[in-house]
Amino acid sequence: MTTTTTGATAARTAAVSFARVSKMYGEVRAVDELTLELHPGETVALLGPNGAGKSSTLDLLLGLRTADSGSVRVFGTKPQEAIAAGRVGAMLQSGGLMEDVRVGELVRLACDLHPRPHPVDEVMSRAGIAQIADRMVNKLSGGQEQRVRFALATAGANDLIVLDEPTTGMDVTARQAFWATMRDQADQGRTVLFATHYLEEADAIADRVLVLHKGRLLADGTAAEIKARAGARRISFELDGPVDEAALRGLPHLSGLDVSGGRVRIQSHDADATVHAVYALGLYPRALEVAGLGLEQAFVAITEAEEARTA
């Protein structure tokens, strides 16, 4: 991905900086000593199971919450200052849309309020909502509402775009168009940070993946690096006749096993040794496949290992 900055200052200053940030809600530590930096032009996926601290992290980044300790900076300033300057656009799950207005009126209001607005027609075309400009907001489908939220988040020339589950409710075509637009935004030097449960999106779109767990940063790297960190490979094959699951569970280096419809799926920390042991059992696997973990399997492996470590 080509990275261009919006100025010499952007090239020197991190788009987002968290320095040992913590946030408590009663006895719950939602964010735990979080330290990270995001840079201009990066597309970054924020992953984590429910309760991992993703929403709290985004709230701190957007100045909606105040950290109990540590420092949050957006382009070197407090989040509220960066937002007031029109440098940040956000598309969040929380909060509703104004209902008793037309789509076009709402988008025009967002553009009028932005310090560095884009033309209204351009914003609506980019979000794919030009054809519903005259529709009342309370008559929109879930996917249409998401596209309107996207329009509001990109009403002006933001340097940072923050997205919380942005494609929920969108069909496949709308999702593809959405991410094509986001790639274009990043190519122009903007930083895109998105939280998602669609791990295939993170795998396909993100330059960088952050994995949170109980408010802590467990992993930070490219999707390929996250997969490699899981340290396991997938083995898949078919067997004729009944499958002895007990025997398969005794295979060496096993970290996961699933048997369904005569198809055996294994996760192993030493695929060569595991496959050798399959043959040593007198089994003759058909359609044998050995591959690295996908991002979803790697994510599960990393978070489960952390759960076991802290249990």
Secondary structure, DSSP 8 states (H G I E B T S, - for coil): -----SSHHHHHS-SEEEEEEEEEETTEEEEEEEEEEE-TT-EEEEE--TTSSHHHHHHHHTTSS--SEEEEEETTB-HHHHHHTT-EEEE-SSS----SSBHHHHHHHHHHH-SSB--HHHHHHHHT-GGGTTSBGGG--HHHHHHHHHHHHTSB--SEEEEESTTTT--HHHHHHHHHHHHHHHHTT-EEEEE-S-HHHHHHH-SEEEEEETTEEEEEE-HHHHHHHH--EEEEEE-SS---HHHHHTSTTEEEEEEETTEEEEEESSHHHHHHHHHHTT---EEEEEEE--HHHHHHHHHHHHHHHH-
